[in-house]
Amino acid sequence: MTHDHDLVLRPTAAQTKAALGPPPGRIGGDLVVETLAALGATTVFGLPGQHALGMFDALRRSSLRYIGLRVENNAGFAADAYGRITGEAAPLLLSTGPGALTSLAALQEAASASAPVLAIGSQVPTAGLGGGRHGYLHELPDQSASFRGVVKSVHTVRTQSQIPSAIAEAWKSALTAPHGPVWVEIPQDVLLAETAIPVVTGVDAFPDELPPRPELTAVAADLLSRAARPAIIAGGGVVRADASGKLRQLAEKLKAPVVTTFGGKGAFPWEHELSLQSWLEDRHTTEFLEDADVLLVIGSGLGELSSNYHTFAPRGRVVQIEADLGKLESNHPALGIHADARLALQALLETVTPREDPQAASRVRTLLSRVSERLAAQDLTLEQGLLASVRQALPSDSPSFWDMTILSYWAWSAFDPESANTMHSAQGAGGLGYAFPAALGAAVADPARPVLAVSGDGGALYSIAELATARQYGLPVTWLIVDDGGYGILREYMTDSFGATTATELTRPDYVALAESFGVPGTLTSPETLAADLSKSLASPGPSVLVLPALLRMFAPTHLG
């Protein structure tokens, strides 16, 4: 008689051969790349450094594709976008000290946006660990402490035998909802030493599911079924869970209007009769949501940008579905359901009672008309026309990546992405320099689709070095740089607050000539020719740069009064 505890998984012939006779010349770095390949990785991003050379040498003996960027922070942004587009953990290989620390801003954005990035950094030799001051190059007293407040989990390796398990544990952490960046660090001597450990072939790291508790979804379904004026706020958690279809089914079943957050763009069809679009920075939308007697919030923490700068004060019951436990009820009391958006939406679909509301679509049209009237009174035809030109030129399934710049802030509210998981920005952490390197990562993930990056001239200088990366790999990214001679939104903020500006004006290069010096075609465009120039660039192979001299304005805020 055989019992479950007697069952043993027998190795395959290939695993037996690898165990009996591992090939010579392997080092600790080989265990890193072998583990990544065994987990299903096909591409790694990064930038080499002295302590990390063991990993980079091992890439020569690996099937993994390496994409090298010029700055570690930009490599992190590229990995972030690769993770967002594919839903896979994106490996990011870094060196010790300055190289590792330079990636922190990118990892903060990945954490804010729940993008799965697996960062693997080197460390000083094992003898230098423990906080002593030994004088090693790149030495920090506690390197992992610099990451602990940024990433989802930290995994420290001290011996070669720990490498496969540590990386597998980190992989699982990155892909368990909520997704996020993780940090693994391995000492230089461990990476460089020869290894007799068999080739890594059998590693599994399946992410944990996060289903909702049924007693909570039963209460939520009852509240929504009996609501007189239900409404839905759909955040980035819906997009990450690939739950847009289930969201639409639920909204139509409940006749509930839906607004998408800036991180949730594309989660609900823009032109649907129940779509409130993304006008969260508008008091009319805020009041509409406040008037809901039951408000379903899915995949959003209702942070600053999703709550009209914390002026939103719901009067009805709030049901919040959120995979990040720390965000549950962090801003408003609610029936909190800790769950993956897709699983929770499925549970609600199975338990809500359909409701009829012949006035729902009319209320949505009235709201959008009020928003349009408010904008029409501000003479913002330039900004609206530019967004229309971008939308006209950009294929509906092409990803777009937006830096922190005025045209992007417009796009948060006013741009129709037309497809889920195609519009991304740095609105999570809010750092500059995201758009172009992120667009490169998306192009690596799917080179069959042209990708758009949008930056201001201030943000562009953060990532200008990556024109060399775009050229080296021939990536199909069109970079639109809106050149207003400075930090345009800060100029506007300071003028409004202080009546004058300080430190906002910039000396900048000739971006067209600079792009061409990298071998990347550059074009000077205008508001009148943008649609045609952008269409041409997106249809051309390889990278390109469009420079648009323009001084843009934001629409008036509604939260200050």
C-alpha positions in Angstrom: 0.0 0.0 0.0 1.4 3.4 -1.0 0.7 6.5 1.1 0.9 10.1 0.0 3.9 10.7 2.1 5.7 7.8 0.3 5.4 9.5 -3.1 8.6 10.9 -4.5 9.0 13.0 -7.7 11.4 11.2 -9.9 13.9 13.3 -11.8 13.8 13.4 -15.6 16.6 12.0 -17.7 17.9 15.5 -18.4 17.9 16.4 -14.7 19.7 13.1 -13.8 22.3 13.8 -16.5 22.8 17.4 -15.2 23.1 16.2 -11.7 25.7 13.5 -12.5 27.8 15.6 -14.7 27.4 19.3 -14.5 29.4 21.1 -17.2 32.7 22.5 -16.2 33.5 26.2 -15.9 30.2 27.2 -14.2 30.2 29.8 -11.4 27.7 31.2 -9.0 26.4 33.5 -11.6 25.3 30.5 -13.7 23.0 29.5 -10.9 21.3 32.9 -11.1 20.6 32.8 -14.9 19.8 29.1 -14.8 17.2 29.7 -12.1 15.7 32.6 -14.0 15.4 30.5 -17.2 13.9 27.6 -15.2 11.3 30.0 -13.8 10.3 31.0 -17.4 12.2 34.2 -17.8 13.3 35.0 -21.4 14.6 38.5 -21.0 16.7 40.4 -18.5 17.4 44.1 -18.1 20.4 45.7 -16.4 23.7 47.3 -16.4 27.0 45.6 -15.4 29.3 46.6 -12.6 32.5 45.1 -11.1 30.8 43.1 -8.3 28.0 41.8 -10.6 30.3 40.5 -13.4 29.7 36.9 -12.3 26.1 37.2 -13.4 26.9 39.0 -16.6 29.6 36.4 -17.6 27.0 33.7 -17.0 24.7 35.3 -19.6 27.1 34.2 -22.3 26.2 30.6 -21.5 22.5 31.3 -21.2 19.5 31.5 -23.6 18.3 34.6 -21.8 18.2 37.8 -23.9 20.0 40.7 -22.3 18.8 44.3 -22.8 21.4 46.8 -21.4 20.5 50.4 -20.7 22.8 53.3 -19.9 21.5 54.2 -16.4 20.3 51.8 -13.7 17.2 53.9 -13.0 16.2 53.7 -16.6 16.9 49.9 -16.7 14.4 49.7 -13.7 11.8 51.7 -15.7 12.3 49.4 -18.7 11.8 46.3 -16.5 8.7 47.9 -14.9 7.1 48.4 -18.3 8.0 44.9 -19.4 6.3 43.6 -16.3 3.2 45.7 -16.8 2.9 44.6 -20.5 3.6 40.9 -20.1 2.4 40.3 -16.5 5.7 38.4 -16.0 8.3 39.2 -13.4 11.0 41.2 -15.2 14.6 40.4 -14.0 16.8 43.4 -13.4 20.5 42.8 -12.9 22.5 45.4 -10.9 25.8 46.0 -9.2 26.6 46.9 -5.6 26.3 50.3 -4.0 25.9 53.2 -6.4 24.5 51.0 -9.2 21.9 49.4 -6.8 20.9 52.7 -5.2 20.5 54.5 -8.6 17.6 52.1 -9.3 15.6 53.1 -6.2 13.4 55.7 -7.9 12.4 53.2 -10.6 11.6 50.5 -8.0 9.5 53.0 -6.1 7.4 53.6 -9.2 7.1 49.8 -9.7 5.9 49.4 -6.1 3.4 52.2 -6.4 2.0 50.8 -9.7 2.3 47.1 -8.6 4.6 46.2 -11.4 6.5 42.9 -11.0 10.2 43.5 -11.1 12.8 41.0 -9.9 15.9 43.1 -9.0 19.0 41.0 -8.4 22.0 43.0 -7.1 25.5 42.0 -6.1 27.0 42.7 -2.7 30.5 43.2 -1.4 32.4 40.0 -0.7 31.0 37.8 2.1 33.9 38.8 4.4 32.7 42.4 4.2 29.1 41.8 5.3 27.8 42.5 8.8 28.0 46.3 9.0 31.7 46.7 9.5 33.8 49.3 7.7 36.2 47.2 5.7 36.7 49.7 2.9 35.4 47.5 0.0 34.5 49.3 -3.2 30.8 50.2 -3.2 30.5 49.2 0.5 27.4 50.1 2.5 26.8 49.2 6.1 23.4 47.6 5.2 22.6 47.7 1.5 19.3 45.8 1.9 18.0 48.3 4.4 18.0 50.9 1.5 15.5 48.7 -0.3 13.4 47.4 2.5 11.1 50.4 2.6 10.7 50.5 -1.2 10.3 46.9 -2.4 7.7 44.2 -1.6 10.3 41.8 -0.1 14.0 41.4 0.4 15.9 38.1 -0.1 19.5 37.8 1.0 21.9 35.1 -0.3 25.1 34.0 1.5 25.9 30.7 -0.2 25.6 29.3 -3.7 23.1 26.6 -2.5 20.7 29.4 -1.4 20.6 31.0 -4.9 17.8 29.0 -6.6 15.5 29.0 -3.6 16.0 32.7 -2.9 15.3 33.7 -6.5 12.3 31.4 -6.7 10.9 32.9 -3.4 11.4 36.4 -4.8 9.8 35.5 -8.1 6.7 34.2 -6.3 6.5 37.3 -4.1 6.7 39.6 -7.2 3.8 37.8 -8.9 1.5 37.3 -5.9 -1.2 39.9 -5.8 -0.5 42.7 -5.4 2.4 42.5 -7.8 5.5 44.5 -7.0 9.2 44.8 -7.1 11.5 42.5 -5.0 15.1 42.7 -4.1 17.7 39.8 -4.1 21.3 40.4 -3.2 24.3 38.1 -3.6 27.9 38.7 -2.6 30.5 39.1 -5.3 32.6 36.1 -4.2 29.5 33.8 -4.2 28.8 34.9 -7.8 32.4 34.4 -9.0 33.3 31.1 -7.3 33.2 27.9 -9.3 30.2 25.7 -8.5 29.7 21.9 -8.4 25.9 22.4 -7.9 24.0 20.7 -10.7 22.5 22.8 -13.5 19.2 24.3 -12.2 16.3 22.8 -14.2 13.4 22.2 -11.8 12.2 25.3 -10.1 8.6 26.2 -9.5 7.3 29.4 -7.9 3.6 29.7 -8.5 2.0 32.9 -7.1 -0.6 32.5 -4.4 -4.2 33.3 -5.3 -6.0 35.9 -3.3 -9.7 35.0 -3.3 -12.3 37.0 -1.5 -14.0 35.8 1.7 -17.5 34.6 0.6 -19.3 36.2 3.6 -18.0 39.6 2.5 -18.9 39.3 -1.1 -22.4 38.2 -0.1 -22.9 41.4 1.9 -21.4 43.5 -1.0 -23.7 41.8 -3.5 -26.7 42.5 -1.3 -25.8 46.2 -0.9 -25.2 46.6 -4.7 -28.4 44.8 -5.7 -30.5 47.0 -3.4 -28.8 50.3 -4.2 -30.7 53.1 -5.8 -27.6 55.0 -7.2 -24.7 52.6 -7.3 -21.4 53.7 -8.9 -18.0 52.1 -9.5 -14.4 53.5 -9.3 -12.1 51.1 -11.2 -8.4 51.4 -10.4 -5.2 49.8 -11.7 -5.9 46.6 -9.8 -8.6 45.8 -12.4 -6.1 46.2 -15.3 -3.3 44.2 -13.5 -5.8 41.4 -12.8 -7.0 41.4 -16.5 -10.5 41.9 -15.2 -11.8 44.5 -17.6 -14.3 42.2 -19.1 -15.8 41.1 -15.8 -16.0 44.8 -14.7 -18.0 45.6 -17.8 -20.4 42.7 -17.1 -20.9 43.8 -13.5 -21.5 47.4 -14.4 -24.1 46.5 -17.1 -25.8 44.0 -14.7 -26.1 46.7 -12.0 -26.6 49.7 -14.4 -23.8 51.3 -12.4 -21.7 54.2 -13.9 -18.0 53.6 -13.9 -15.1 56.0 -13.6 -11.5 54.8 -14.1 -8.6 56.1 -12.1 -5.5 57.3 -13.8 -3.8 54.0 -13.1 -6.9 52.2 -14.3 -7.2 53.8 -17.7 -8.7 51.3 -20.2 -10.4 49.2 -17.6 -13.8 50.3 -18.9 -14.7 51.3 -22.5 -14.4 55.1 -22.8 -17.5 55.6 -25.0 -19.8 53.1 -23.1 -23.1 54.7 -22.0 -22.1 54.0 -18.4 -18.6 55.5 -18.7 -17.8 58.5 -16.6 -14.3 58.3 -18.3 -11.5 59.5 -16.0 -12.5 63.0 -14.9 -11.5 62.5 -11.3 -9.9 66.0 -11.1 -13.3 67.6 -11.6 -15.7 68.6 -8.9 -18.7 67.5 -10.9 -17.4 63.9 -11.0 -16.5 64.1 -7.3 -20.1 65.2 -6.4 -21.5 62.4 -8.6 -19.5 59.8 -6.7 -20.3 61.4 -3.4 -24.0 61.1 -4.2 -23.8 57.3 -4.8 -25.7 55.4 -2.1 -23.4 52.4 -2.7 -19.9 53.0 -4.1 -17.9 50.0 -5.3 -14.1 50.7 -5.4 -12.1 48.0 -7.2 -8.3 48.0 -7.2 -7.8 51.5 -5.9 -6.7 52.9 -2.6 -8.5 56.2 -3.2 -5.3 58.1 -2.8 -4.6 61.7 -3.6 -5.1 61.6 -7.4 -8.1 59.3 -7.2 -10.0 61.4 -4.7 -9.6 64.9 -6.2 -6.8 65.6 -3.8 -8.6 64.1 -0.8 -11.6 66.4 -1.2 -13.8 63.4 -2.0 -16.2 62.6 0.9 -18.6 59.8 0.2 -22.0 59.9 1.8 -23.2 56.4 1.0 -21.8 52.9 1.8 -18.4 52.2 0.3 -17.3 48.6 -0.7 -13.6 48.5 -1.3 -11.9 45.5 -3.1 -8.1 45.8 -2.8 -5.3 43.3 -3.1 -2.9 45.5 -1.1 -3.9 45.0 2.5 -2.2 48.3 3.5 -4.6 50.3 1.3 -7.8 48.7 2.5 -9.8 51.4 4.3 -6.7 53.5 4.5 -8.6 56.6 3.4 -12.3 55.9 3.9 -14.3 53.5 6.1 -15.7 50.7 3.9 -16.7 47.1 3.7 -13.2 46.1 3.0 -12.6 43.0 0.9 -8.9 41.8 0.7 -8.9 40.1 -2.7 -7.6 40.0 -6.3 -9.9 42.1 -8.4 -10.7 39.4 -11.0 -11.7 36.8 -8.4 -13.8 39.3 -6.4 -15.6 40.5 -9.5 -16.4 37.0 -10.5 -17.8 36.3 -7.1 -20.0 39.4 -7.3 -21.2 38.5 -10.8 -22.4 35.2 -9.5 -24.3 36.7 -6.6 -25.7 40.2 -7.5 -29.3 40.6 -8.6 -29.6 42.5 -11.9 -31.2 45.9 -11.5 -32.8 48.3 -13.9 -32.1 52.1 -14.0 -33.4 53.8 -17.1 -31.9 57.1 -15.9 -28.3 55.9 -15.4 -27.1 56.6 -18.9 -28.8 60.0 -18.9 -27.1 61.0 -15.6 -23.7 60.0 -17.2 -24.4 62.2 -20.2 -25.3 65.1 -18.0 -22.2 64.8 -16.0 -19.9 64.7 -19.0 -21.7 67.7 -20.5 -21.0 69.7 -17.4 -17.3 68.7 -17.5 -17.2 69.8 -21.2 -18.9 73.1 -20.5 -16.3 73.8 -17.7 -13.4 73.2 -20.0 -15.0 75.1 -22.9 -15.0 78.2 -20.7 -11.2 78.1 -20.3 -10.0 78.3 -23.9 -8.0 75.1 -23.9 -8.3 74.2 -27.6 -4.5 73.8 -28.0 -4.2 71.1 -25.4 -7.4 69.3 -26.4 -6.3 69.4 -30.0 -2.9 67.9 -29.2 -4.5 65.0 -27.4 -6.9 64.4 -30.3 -3.9 64.4 -32.7 -2.1 61.8 -30.6 -5.2 59.6 -30.4 -5.7 59.9 -34.2 -2.1 58.8 -34.9 -1.6 56.1 -32.3 -2.9 52.6 -33.2 -5.6 51.4 -30.8 -3.5 48.5 -29.5 -0.2 50.4 -29.2 1.1 51.1 -25.7 1.8 54.6 -24.7 4.0 55.8 -21.8 3.7 59.3 -20.3 6.2 61.2 -18.2 5.3 63.8 -15.6 4.5 66.7 -17.9 1.4 68.9 -18.6 0.3 66.9 -21.7 0.4 63.8 -19.6 -1.7 65.3 -16.8 -4.3 66.1 -19.5 -4.1 62.6 -20.7 -4.8 61.2 -17.3 -8.3 62.8 -17.4 -9.0 63.2 -21.1 -7.2 60.6 -23.2 -9.1 57.5 -24.4 -6.6 54.6 -24.4 -9.0 52.4 -26.4 -7.6 49.2 -25.0 -6.8 47.9 -21.5 -3.2 47.9 -20.3 -2.0 50.2 -23.0 -1.7 53.6 -21.2 0.9 53.9 -18.5 2.5 56.8 -16.6 4.7 57.5 -13.6 1.7 58.7 -11.6 2.4 56.1 -8.9 5.5 57.7 -7.5 5.6 60.8 -9.7 9.3 60.8 -10.7 10.6 62.3 -13.9 12.2 60.4 -16.7 9.9 57.4 -16.8 8.3 57.5 -20.3 11.1 56.8 -22.7 13.0 54.0 -20.9 9.6 52.4 -20.0 8.5 52.6 -23.7 11.8 50.8 -24.6 10.9 48.0 -22.1 7.4 47.7 -23.7 9.0 47.5 -27.2 11.2 44.7 -26.0 8.1 42.9 -24.7 6.2 43.2 -28.0 8.3 44.5 -30.9 5.4 44.0 -33.3 3.6 47.1 -32.0 4.9 50.6 -32.2 5.2 52.3 -28.8 4.8 56.0 -28.0 6.6 57.9 -25.2 5.6 61.4 -24.2 7.9 63.7 -22.2 8.5 67.3 -21.4 11.9 68.8 -22.1 12.7 68.7 -18.4 11.9 65.0 -18.1 13.5 64.1 -21.4 17.0 65.0 -20.1 16.7 62.4 -17.4 16.6 59.6 -20.0 18.3 61.1 -23.1 21.2 58.6 -22.8 18.7 55.8 -23.7 18.6 57.1 -27.3 21.7 54.9 -27.6 19.8 51.9 -26.2 17.0 52.5 -28.6 19.4 52.7 -31.5 21.5 49.7 -30.5 18.5 47.4 -30.3 16.4 49.1 -33.1 13.4 49.4 -30.8 10.2 50.8 -32.4 9.6 53.7 -30.0 8.5 57.2 -31.1 9.5 59.8 -28.5 7.3 62.9 -28.4 9.1 65.7 -26.5 7.0 68.7 -25.7 9.5 71.5 -25.4 8.4 74.5 -23.3 11.9 75.5 -22.1 11.5 74.4 -18.5 9.5 72.5 -15.9 6.2 73.6 -17.2 3.9 72.4 -14.4 6.2 73.7 -11.7 6.2 77.1 -13.5 2.5 77.1 -13.4 2.3 76.0 -9.7 4.8 78.7 -8.6 3.1 81.5 -10.6 -0.3 80.6 -9.1 1.1 80.3 -5.6 3.8 82.9 -5.4 3.3 85.2 -8.4 6.8 84.4 -9.7 9.0 81.4 -10.6 12.3 80.1 -9.3 14.5 77.3 -10.8 11.9 76.4 -13.5 13.7 77.7 -16.6 16.1 75.4 -18.5 18.8 75.7 -21.1 18.2 72.8 -23.4 19.8 71.3 -26.4 18.6 71.1 -30.0 16.7 67.8 -29.5 16.4 67.1 -33.2 20.1 67.4 -33.7 20.8 65.5 -30.5 18.6 62.6 -31.6 20.3 62.5 -35.0 23.7 62.4 -33.4 22.6 59.0 -32.0 21.5 57.9 -35.4 17.9 58.3 -34.5 15.7 60.3 -36.9 14.4 63.6 -35.4 11.6 65.8 -36.6 10.5 69.3 -35.5 6.7 69.2 -35.5 3.9 71.6 -34.7 0.3 71.4 -33.4 -0.9 71.6 -37.0 1.3 68.8 -38.3 1.5 66.6 -35.2 -1.0 64.0 -36.3 0.6 63.5 -39.7 4.2 63.5 -38.3 3.3 61.2 -35.5 1.6 58.7 -37.8 4.6 58.7 -40.1 7.0 58.1 -37.2 5.0 55.3 -35.6 4.7 53.6 -39.0 8.5 53.7 -39.5 10.8 50.9 -38.2 13.1 51.6 -35.3 13.2 54.6 -32.9 12.4 58.2 -33.8 12.0 61.6 -32.0 9.4 64.3 -32.5 10.0 67.7 -30.9 7.0 69.9 -30.3 7.7 73.4 -29.1 4.6 74.4 -27.2 3.6 76.2 -24.0 0.7 74.3 -22.5 -1.7 75.1 -19.7 -3.6 72.8 -17.3 -7.3 73.1 -16.9 -8.3 74.9 -13.7 -8.4 72.8 -10.6 -11.6 72.3 -8.8 -10.3 71.1 -5.4 -8.9 74.4 -4.1 -12.2 76.1 -3.4 
